[in-house]
Amino acid sequence: MPTPSPSNSPQYNVKPADYKDVFAARQSYTQHTDPCEQAAKASLSCMDRNDYNRDNCMDFFQAYRDCKKAWLEQRREDRRAGRPTPI
């Protein structure tokens, strides 16, 4: 499955990829497998474009935090509902 490039819009990166799909696509997953990888790459790309001026990339950092929060909540809900989670 090809990985799309990080978006120049932080809002695109707020929703995490379905973690089950992310884990299934990898031959082996570890604690470092991250459904919010695109949001992380987008924030680093923003830093590169802005000569590492953190203030210009705050929207990207917030999008990453929002993505991680949504991902963790998704996993909690799956566990509460008795659905299996990969990790």
Secondary structure, DSSP 8 states (H G I E B T S, - for coil): -------SSGGGGSS---HHHHHHHSSS--TT--TTHHHHHHHHHHHHHTTT-GGGGHHHHHHHHHHHHHHHHHHHHHHHTT-----
